[in-house]
Amino acid sequence: MELEEIQNKVAQSGLVTFNLEELIDTAPQMLIDIKEQLYMGLMLKEKEFRTFIKEHDWSQYKDSNIAITCSTDAIVPTWAFMLVANKLSGIAKNIVFGTLENLQEVLFEARINTIDVTPFIDQRVVVKGCSDQPVPVSAYVSLTAKLTPVVKTLMFGEPCSTVPIYKKG
């Protein structure tokens, strides 16, 4: 009995796998919550807040990705967030308004915007579906919008089990 040679059909398929997990920014991510500076948890007092801004150790945020928010239902003037961003400018790597989830979305969007689509022109691309690190849905949406105009086919999942997303007509 002659044994058939085992062939890796996935490797022979010509599929290009795109793993969004590889775009994760590995710099520390931190949240600055202004709620800690509210008087009685309700309002911001400008004088006390400016004292906090002046005396706070901003160097701890060096080269970090920062999300600035106020997690309580309080009216916080826009200038308060601007003061924090001003102090972080030149220290932090990236600064956004919102949650750590918002920060992730902004970081992925920025990385996706820098992708050179040339290697994907007329290719069969699979966007990897399983990852060890969380990838926001918005990253999959942005990548789809970026690759659709240039790819031959776009799929989601793993090379052995994909969901078709787009096929050039």
Secondary structure, DSSP 8 states (H G I E B T S, - for coil): --------HHHHTTEEEE-GGGG---S-EEEEEGGGGSBTTTB--HHHHHHHHHHS-GGGGTT-EEEEE--SS----HHHHHHHHHHHTTTSSEEEES-HHHHHHHHHHHHHHT---GGGTT-EEEEE---SS---HHHHHHHHHHHTTT-SEEEEEETTEEEEEEE--
